[in-house]
């Protein structure tokens, strides 16, 4: 993966994009630290679909759905509002 300082990626964006499309993901650095990656859209869609299960997969899975994070109820506080006269 080729690394581009943010200044170069901005100044030579067409070249940056072309490198992404022809060579694959390109890393962008800011002040020497990794900041972002430009990936081709096909790769992004593949990563997105692999990152989380579909609704069908969730409903058909053997794992307990009761373990999912559900916010506790009744924790909200009401504001004291003056009555309307």
RACORWO-V748040 format. One record per residue. D_CENTER is the distance of its C-alpha to the mean C-alpha in whole Angstrom. Layout:
d_center->D_CENTER
d_center->D_CENTER
This chain:
d_center->20
d_center->21
d_center->20
d_center->21
d_center->22
d_center->20
d_center->23
d_center->24
d_center->21
d_center->22
d_center->25
d_center->25
d_center->22
d_center->24
d_center->25
d_center->21
d_center->20
d_center->23
d_center->22
d_center->19
d_center->20
d_center->23
d_center->22
d_center->19
d_center->16
d_center->17
d_center->16
d_center->16
d_center->18
d_center->19
d_center->23
d_center->22
d_center->19
d_center->16
d_center->14
d_center->11
d_center->12
d_center->13
d_center->13
d_center->15
d_center->14
d_center->15
d_center->13
d_center->10
d_center->11
d_center->13
d_center->10
d_center->8
d_center->12
d_center->13
d_center->10
d_center->12
d_center->15
d_center->17
d_center->19
d_center->22
d_center->21
d_center->20
d_center->24
d_center->25
d_center->24
d_center->27
d_center->25
d_center->26
d_center->24
d_center->25
d_center->23
d_center->20
d_center->19
d_center->21
d_center->22
d_center->26
d_center->28
d_center->31
d_center->29
d_center->29
d_center->32
d_center->34
d_center->35
d_center->39
d_center->40
d_center->43
d_center->45
d_center->46
d_center->50
